[in-house]
Amino acid sequence: MTVTTRKAIAAAILLAGLAVQTAIATKARALEPIPGSITFHGQPTTRLLKSPIGSTFSHRFYAGGAHYEETYRIGQDRSLELVSRQRLSNR
């Protein structure tokens, strides 16, 4: 095995390891719905049929003594994915 082949194999193994770590870290950081979130009790029974797949929308609500704004993305199967949450205030 040549030095070039060994370097290529080592680089492929390193990239595969980084890909696995990124996938695990992404799952670990996924936002969980809180009371007041649209998806807190699971996916809504109605679907957003007129909105384009991949589009986003925001939802503001009050929970636990604070105001929040969440952003949702419409998935390929018309399910909602919670992509961000921001705490707006304590009132």
Wavefront OBJ file of the C-alpha trace (Angstrom):
o trace
v 0.000 0.000 0.000
v 1.430 3.364 -0.994
v 1.627 6.426 1.189
v -0.975 8.171 -0.994
v -3.411 5.281 -0.573
v -2.938 5.285 3.204
v -3.544 9.033 3.354
v -6.720 8.659 1.271
v -8.013 5.884 3.546
v -7.192 7.900 6.679
v -8.967 10.956 5.236
v -12.051 8.877 4.368
v -12.184 7.413 7.884
v -11.793 10.884 9.410
v -14.589 12.317 7.250
v -16.899 9.418 8.082
v -16.257 9.941 11.798
v -16.979 13.655 11.515
v -20.205 12.939 9.650
v -21.365 10.586 12.415
v -20.488 13.112 15.127
v -22.368 15.863 13.300
v -25.454 13.676 12.934
v -25.408 12.777 16.631
v -24.857 16.377 17.731
v -27.689 17.605 15.501
v -30.130 15.114 17.042
v -28.998 16.039 20.554
v -29.618 19.740 19.938
v -33.063 19.284 18.423
v -35.628 21.539 20.078
v -38.337 19.890 22.090
v -41.815 21.472 22.183
v -42.877 23.186 25.406
v -46.429 23.945 26.604
v -47.830 26.440 24.104
v -45.864 25.043 21.152
v -47.969 23.973 18.173
v -46.447 20.484 18.311
v -46.501 20.073 22.112
v -49.169 17.348 21.950
v -47.804 15.877 18.701
v -48.376 16.900 15.112
v -51.586 18.831 14.399
v -54.376 16.806 12.788
v -54.843 19.403 10.042
v -52.136 19.966 7.429
v -51.018 23.187 5.779
v -51.866 22.157 2.231
v -51.517 25.515 0.475
v -48.143 26.467 1.949
v -45.078 25.429 -0.051
v -42.948 22.604 1.328
v -39.898 24.059 3.065
v -41.595 27.347 3.899
v -41.427 28.690 7.443
v -43.779 30.547 9.723
v -43.633 31.904 13.257
v -45.844 31.285 16.282
v -45.903 33.554 19.362
v -47.246 32.414 22.711
v -47.010 32.923 26.471
v -45.822 30.093 28.731
v -44.273 29.809 32.156
v -44.235 33.557 32.734
v -42.507 34.448 29.459
v -43.356 35.275 25.860
v -41.813 33.074 23.161
v -41.604 33.056 19.403
v -41.019 29.779 17.589
v -40.259 29.171 13.934
v -41.605 26.085 12.171
v -40.721 24.575 8.778
v -43.185 22.583 6.668
v -41.690 19.181 5.813
v -42.037 17.004 2.712
v -44.845 15.053 4.387
v -46.533 18.304 5.513
v -45.491 17.739 9.125
v -44.175 20.663 11.159
v -40.556 20.830 12.299
v -39.650 23.173 15.151
v -36.473 24.916 13.974
v -35.978 27.727 16.500
v -37.338 29.263 19.680
v -36.610 32.681 21.100
v -37.598 33.996 24.500
v -38.964 37.492 23.950
v -39.649 38.733 27.496
v -40.647 37.814 31.017
v -44.010 39.572 30.745
l 1 2 3 4 5 6 7 8 9 10 11 12 13 14 15 16 17 18 19 20 21 22 23 24 25 26 27 28 29 30 31 32 33 34 35 36 37 38 39 40 41 42 43 44 45 46 47 48 49 50 51 52 53 54 55 56 57 58 59 60 61 62 63 64 65 66 67 68 69 70 71 72 73 74 75 76 77 78 79 80 81 82 83 84 85 86 87 88 89 90 91
